[in-house]
Every structure is written in structure tokens, then in C-alpha cells.
Amino acid sequence: MSRPRTPTAVVLLSAALLASAVAGLALGPVRIAPGQVLDIVLGGPGARTGAFASIVWDVRMPRVLLGAVVGAGLAVAGTVLQALVRNQLADPFLLGASSGASLGAVLVIVLGAGAAGTAGALGGIGALSVPAAAFAGSMGALVAVYAMARRGGTMTTGRLILAGVAVQYVLSALTSLVLVLAAHPDQIRSVLFWTLGGLGGARWDELALPATALLVGTALLTALARPLDLLLAGEEGARTLGLDTGLFRAAVFVLTSLVIGVLVAYSGAIGFVGLMVPHAARMAVGAGHRALLPVAALGGAVFLTLADLLARTAAAPEEIPVGVVTALVGGPFFLWMLRRSTRVEGVAG
Amino acid sequence: MSGRRPVELAVEAVRYSVEGHTLLHGVDLAARPGETVGVVGPNGSGKTTLLRCVYGALRPTAGRVLLDGADAAGLGAKDRARRVAVVPQDAAGTFGLTVREVVAMGRSPHKRFWEQDGPDDVRRVAEALETVGAGDFADRPYDGLSGGERQRALVARALVQDPGLLALDEPTNHLDIRYQLEVLGLVRALPATALLVLHDLNLAASYCDRLYVLSGGRVAASGTPAQVLTEELLAEVYGVRTRVTTHPATAAPNIVYLPPGGHRAEGGGPGRAG
């Protein structure tokens, strides 16, 4: 049941997404007036008139689009993970899924590049093997964290976070090991990208897969809004309300890992988007997933578009990895949530 | 509001052990369609364990639970939820879902996963909210409610589930007396069969057709309240002294608790044997 606030939130966020996208296309080393950006965009990719058309279409647009897609997907994945573990401190990054995806991606790039003797550009190795490995890595990490955090049917916040951190450390260490042992020096820079998270590698011909993963994943998960809501009633509650929780949880873990894996393959591990955005979206439209997931997707798109704009421009001409920007905002937010949640848990026993 | 047929419940020699401890030692229990059956007994006697075996949260180590003669262990979660609704003691941490949204969850067993609530569901939810007196706080977050308000919301959720068997775990322990009477009256009036775990023996006596008294994971006595609630049995099972009379207004057994014997009476308070 969506609330009256939902349409308002969708309209406002769509407007914000449009505005932040225009800002993303306009700002950078070369500043282009917003009006001119709109002219160029509305003129279509074919009509390359004016000096700035190439900057807008070829350089900035794929990056803005990838940022929006990744932000939306991480927010959706975070929302769903939070329902799966029934804890609002869950996030693809904090639960190790992004690190798992990174390790998978790095392994394929390094080994694949080694075998083929190329420099390891994403598309060069068989377009699907990197996202597939990232999916496997994120799935493996999530299953490991879930299994460790859940003992005897209960899952405390502390155990969940610790399991996530531990898995994240192990996976990051393995990623570093692979890099040090196997990577060519010229690969290290491109692979470092996964550990920090960045959208600089965005290319038109690599947008289709992440966009498809986002749209299909969000559509399917929104269709599953009812059982996702039921998870909030707790394990036993959901079962007595008719949900086969084991089967459903497994299916949603796979689906979420797929979204995370595909996105991380293109953007690297960007943290905290999936933590903050779902929280804000819940405050706006409530916890029912039918309204929450689309609103979180829009919110995530806006957030990461703006974060990437900041990452590109704040220290220009140097570029800050966008994962650093989201961590600088998200870390304190996480601590604030942690304080709140331990207070609540303390009361509940 | 129920169009469903009341379920006949049979619990046959149900035993439940966990980590070497046996919590139920072969319990038999039966409830005829439409009957209101109470389960009473001291703390740790296995009441909640028995209830959880009945509604499928626990799988009995031995024995069977039959719903209309069919083994409940063979039912899928959804089939079971269409027949059995549960009012748990509490359910917390719903991320800010409203009371109305929590109550609407009760419609899920009758819906496809992707199906939205239709006008009929919305009407049933609104009716159930009014029935339990939760209309006023229907659009507030469930997490922010008092224990009693939550309990009424969970009763409403079970009502919209339209069950043939209602399993209630101390449905009145957070309620003030008016709502205790209302909720129990409501449960009795439903066409569904009801199995309730209750602490308050006087309420159990007035609202249940039959009672099972559990003690140490075994059935110590069963029968009508008048047959079961005797001074001897209460002394044996609960270790308390009582005076049981037939209440002139309700014709149900009426239990008055006496202070423990001797002059330790002042310090004792009502006896609560574990």
C-alpha cells in the first residue's frame, strides 16, 4: 500500500535526478552553460554541432549515466539486504558483497589478461566473464557473512557487522595479494580502481549490462514487495504468514548478488550508498517495499550522480575516487546509525 | 468475517527435544471444530513449545499434528498459513511499517507474491482494525506502539488471515482488562477453532470450552474448566493454595489465591512456582 507521499517523492526525485544529471554534464575542467547542455542533449547524439558536443556526449554522458545506474542499483541492493538480514545497518559494501565482487573481477582481469597478454581492459576479455566473476564473488561473500552472523536463529547487529568487516578484510587482502603477485605494473592502476570505487572507466558500449541488471533487478524485486515486507515480521512471523523463507531468501540473495556483482564490475566497490539512501527513503515514504524500492532507486541515482560530480570537481584537476567521497559522508552516518541501533537493542534486551 | 471452515486439531503424542533437553514428553491434545481450547501451566511447562509445534514453527521430534486429519508437517508454508493464524507474544522491529501495513500482511497467504491488495483486502483490514479498537492508531508506525496496542494489531493481523485455527500465545498479557475481555470474547465468537496459551486461570475458566494443564512437558489434566481447575490440581501443579468456587454470575470456576501457609504469608505474595 503506497502512501500519498510516494508520488510527491517520485516527482521531486525525478526532478532532482534531471538537475543533477545536467550539472554532471555541465561541470568539469570545461564548464558548459546548462542551457547549452540541454541544447546539445536535445539535439541528439547525431547532431554534433558546437564545440562542446563531444565532451557532453562522449566524455561526460556515459559517466553520468553509469553513476546514476550504479547509485540506483546499490540503493536497491542495500534496501533488500536490510530486509534480508532485518537490520538497517546492512549495505552491499559493509556486508562484504562489494569486496567479494572486486576480488572476482580482479582475478578474471589479472588471470585473463595474463593469459591473453593484453592490458586487461574490461571488454577485452570476453564481455561477461568479469561481471560473472564479480557476481560469484559477491554471492560467496554474502553467504559467508550471513552464515557467520546467523547462529541459532538469531542475528545481532554486532555479529553481523563483525562478520561483514572480517569477510571484507579477508577479501581485500586476497585482492591485494593477487595484485602484488600477478599483476603487471600497468594493470595495478586500473585494478586499484576496484578497491576504491570510481566511475572514470565509463564507456557507452559498457552501459547496457549494468543498466539491464538495474532495471530487471529493480522490477523483479519490486514485484516481490509483498514477501520482502513479510521478512520484516521476522523469520517465524514470515513463515506463519505463508512465506517459505528459506527458498525466498535464497532467491533474493542470488538476485541481489547479481545486481551487486554486475554493478561492481563496472564501478568498483562504492560503499555506504546502500546504507544511507534506503534509510532516507524509508523516512520519506515508509518501509513498504512497493513504494520504497523505486524511491530508493531514484534517490541512489541522485546521490551518486552528485557524489561523482563532487569527486571530479572538488580537487580538480585531481580526481578523487567516488568511493572515497561516499565513505567520507557515509562513515559518520553509519556511526550515527550504530549509536541509535545499539540504544534500541539495549532497550529491547 | 470468516468464510473459512473451522479446523479440527489433533496433537498426537508430540514430543519435542532440543540439545538433549526434552521440553514435551508426548503430548496429546484435541480441539473440535469451533472449540476454544486453553493451555495453561506454570512457567517452563512447555505451553509455548506446544503452541509452536502446532503452528509449525517447531517440528516435533516425534508424534504428529493433524489439521482436519492431515499431517501438518506435509503442508507448505502458504497452505498452512491459510488454515492457521498465529498471534505471537510480540513482534518488533518492522522498520517503521504502519499498523495498517502490518495488519495487511495477514492477507498474504491468500495472495500471489506479486499481487497487490485489492479493495476487498483493504476493507477487511479496515474492519479488523476497528474490531480490535486499533482504528485510531492504524497509520502510526507499529514499532512506536505500546505492548497492548501491538498485541491488538497482531490480533487484527490474524483476523484478516481468515484462519480455520487461531493459535494465540498469551494474547492478553500486555492488555488492560477491558481489552483482555474484548479480545477473548472476540476469539470465542469467531467461527474458527482457537488454541490459546493463557496465564490468567480465571480468564481461561471463563472463556475456554476446555483446558489442558501442562506440567513439566506433560498433560497433567484436561477437561472442562470445572473438571480441571480444582484446588488439589492447582496445589500439585502450581504449588499454590487456592479456594475454587463456582462464580454465581458466570457459572465458571472462580479461583481465589490464598497466601502461602503459616506466618510467612505477609512476605510471600502470590505463589509462582516455576
Interface residues (C-beta under 8 A of the other chain):
Chain A: M1 Q82 A83 R86 Q88 A223 L224 R226 P227 D229 L230 L232 A233 G234 E236 G237 R239 T240 L241 G242 L243 D244 T245 R282 G286 A287 G288 R290 A348
Chain B: R52 Y55 G56 A57 G76 A77 K78 R80 A81 R82 V84 A85 V86 P88 A91 A92 G93 T94 F95 G96 L97 T98 R100 E101 V102 A104 M105 G106 S108 P109 K111 F113 W114 E115 Q116 D117 V122 Q161
